[in-house]
Amino acid sequence: MSEALREAIRRREIPLAVIGLGYVGLPVACRFAQAGFPVWGIERNTEKVEQIRQGLSPIGGREPGLAELLAEVVRQGRLHASSDYAACRPARAILIAVETPVDEETHRPAYTALRAALESLGPHLSRDTLVVVESTIAPGTMAGLVQPLLEQSSGLRAGEDLYLAHCPERVTPGKLLYNLENLPRVVGGMTPEAAALAVELYRHIVRADLDATDALTAEIVKTAENAYRDVQIAFANEVALLCESLGADVWRVRELVNKCPYRDMHLPGAGVGGHCLPKDPWLLIAHASPDFPPRIIPAARAVNESMPLHVAGLVVEGLRAAGKEVRGTRVAVLGYAFLENSDDTRNSPSAALVRRLAELGAEVVIHDPHVPEYRGDLEERLRGCDAAVVMVRHEEYLRLDPQQLAGWLNPPPVVVDGRHVFPAGAARWIYLGVGSPRPDLRRLR
């Protein structure tokens, strides 16, 4: 290991670069700048670069402390933003935090951004530099893609001239800074020396455990932990669908199940979104050998992807109970982000719902207090609508008076609740909720 590099990291004497200034890279860059490192952020979106240069956060929604921290480190001259990879040349530690989606049709990794970052970085890499991939990647990607492509583009050798590691992020919109500081991290090195250097670096911003391991193990850990959550949510959704068919209340069922020790039934709902859960299960199994046929993970994905379509079916059912066919009706969708109190719309279940309702012939009106294009007066959006669908538990919706909501809709009001926001009997309306027993819809017409 380069003791000189390790000591420079320990003393915070090295310039640091972060490639990708999104939900992962921006808070990481801000935290390292706050810790005392001179940081350059590399971002291909020039509008975002200019915004960050002005000390303004491009991330909306409720992100406690991020906007203030960004303004502070920019004002102090500790964080700079650029679209030019030449800014990486003096850096001795470089973190890569670009998107790593999967192809919608094949579910295979689509590493366009990662490849571009590696190819653009290579010519500007200096010897004796630590390069850490924070992006979530399929097991085998560090060895099969990152190392050879970086060596090819830089002319340097990993383990000799470079130290390569994978330290996958564990942030969540709404808790970006908190999770970055307080959640444990897995640090996988292509060599033990690289892992040790990365641990030394992350100790400056992470209070929790930093578990050193090999890169392959780190790749599996990150994708497996998100696949685990996806599978658990799918189980909860399947129980919710069962409860609907039997006339039971999944929320009461879940409450009582979780009173049993070692049980943790997750929350059912209108679908799974975000950048991680819809893709990471596919990344986990992307490079599985042909003699390993995955069963649970694809099945869970199918259940969760079906939930927005199920919600659309509830809309059709509710409107028919009101004496209307869905074609030609006006339906309000409340919430377009994938997560409450966030502006993050990546893989939003609401997008799938909106597409399906449009296919069925409904006119769709969208409201979301955190997504700029869908902000506006809620009453104004709901007036003249035949049904409202709650897709996100934004605090604004939790504060709604159910009777007032019902009064804004055309009679008889139809409300489909995908996130258990309202009690079924909170107003005189036709109410259908995911996992809730069906009322006597004829009586409510």
MOPEQUI-V241652 format. One record per backbone hydrogen bond with DSSP energy under -0.5 kcal/mol. CO is the residue of the C=O (numbers start at 1). NH is the residue of the N-H. If there is no record, write none. Layout:
CO & NH
CO & NH
//
This chain:
1 & 3
2 & 6
3 & 7
4 & 8
5 & 9
6 & 10
7 & 11
8 & 13
9 & 12
15 & 92
15 & 93
16 & 40
17 & 95
18 & 20
18 & 42
19 & 97
22 & 26
24 & 28
25 & 29
26 & 30
27 & 31
28 & 32
29 & 33
30 & 34
31 & 35
32 & 37
33 & 36
37 & 39
38 & 16
39 & 80
40 & 18
41 & 43
41 & 82
42 & 20
44 & 46
45 & 49
46 & 50
47 & 51
48 & 52
49 & 53
50 & 54
51 & 56
52 & 55
58 & 60
61 & 63
63 & 66
63 & 67
65 & 69
66 & 70
67 & 71
68 & 72
69 & 73
70 & 74
71 & 75
72 & 76
73 & 78
73 & 79
74 & 77
78 & 39
80 & 41
82 & 43
83 & 85
84 & 87
85 & 88
86 & 89
88 & 91
92 & 130
93 & 17
94 & 132
95 & 19
95 & 97
96 & 134
96 & 135
101 & 110
103 & 107
108 & 103
109 & 111
110 & 101
111 & 115
112 & 116
113 & 117
114 & 118
115 & 119
116 & 120
117 & 121
118 & 122
119 & 123
121 & 124
122 & 125
129 & 131
129 & 163
130 & 94
131 & 165
132 & 96
132 & 134
133 & 167
134 & 169
138 & 141
140 & 144
141 & 145
141 & 146
142 & 147
145 & 149
146 & 150
147 & 151
148 & 152
149 & 153
150 & 154
151 & 155
157 & 160
157 & 161
157 & 162
161 & 128
161 & 129
162 & 159
163 & 131
164 & 190
164 & 191
165 & 133
166 & 188
172 & 175
175 & 179
176 & 180
177 & 181
178 & 182
179 & 183
181 & 207
181 & 208
185 & 187
185 & 211
186 & 188
187 & 189
187 & 213
188 & 166
189 & 215
191 & 195
192 & 196
193 & 197
194 & 198
195 & 199
196 & 200
197 & 201
198 & 202
199 & 203
201 & 204
202 & 205
202 & 206
205 & 207
209 & 185
209 & 211
210 & 212
211 & 187
213 & 189
214 & 218
215 & 219
216 & 220
217 & 221
218 & 222
219 & 223
220 & 224
221 & 225
222 & 226
223 & 227
224 & 228
225 & 229
226 & 230
227 & 231
228 & 232
229 & 233
230 & 234
231 & 235
232 & 236
233 & 237
234 & 238
235 & 239
236 & 240
237 & 241
238 & 242
239 & 243
240 & 244
241 & 245
242 & 246
243 & 247
243 & 248
248 & 250
249 & 253
250 & 254
251 & 255
252 & 256
253 & 257
254 & 258
256 & 259
257 & 260
260 & 263
276 & 279
276 & 280
277 & 281
279 & 282
279 & 283
280 & 284
281 & 285
282 & 286
283 & 286
285 & 288
289 & 292
291 & 293
292 & 294
295 & 299
296 & 300
297 & 301
298 & 302
299 & 303
300 & 304
301 & 305
302 & 306
303 & 307
304 & 307
306 & 310
307 & 311
308 & 312
309 & 313
310 & 314
311 & 315
312 & 316
313 & 317
314 & 318
315 & 319
316 & 320
317 & 321
318 & 322
319 & 324
320 & 323
326 & 329
329 & 331
329 & 363
330 & 386
330 & 387
331 & 365
332 & 334
332 & 389
333 & 335
333 & 367
334 & 391
334 & 392
339 & 342
341 & 62
343 & 345
344 & 338
345 & 348
346 & 274
348 & 351
348 & 352
349 & 353
350 & 354
351 & 355
352 & 356
353 & 357
354 & 358
355 & 359
356 & 360
357 & 362
358 & 361
361 & 328
362 & 364
363 & 331
365 & 333
367 & 335
370 & 372
371 & 374
372 & 375
374 & 368
377 & 381
378 & 382
379 & 383
382 & 385
385 & 410
386 & 414
387 & 332
388 & 390
388 & 416
389 & 334
389 & 391
390 & 418
392 & 394
394 & 397
394 & 398
395 & 399
397 & 400
400 & 402
401 & 405
402 & 406
403 & 407
404 & 408
405 & 408
405 & 409
406 & 409
408 & 384
413 & 430
414 & 388
415 & 417
415 & 432
416 & 390
416 & 418
417 & 434
418 & 270
423 & 426
427 & 429
429 & 431
430 & 415
432 & 417
433 & 436
435 & 250
439 & 441
440 & 443
440 & 444
442 & 445
//
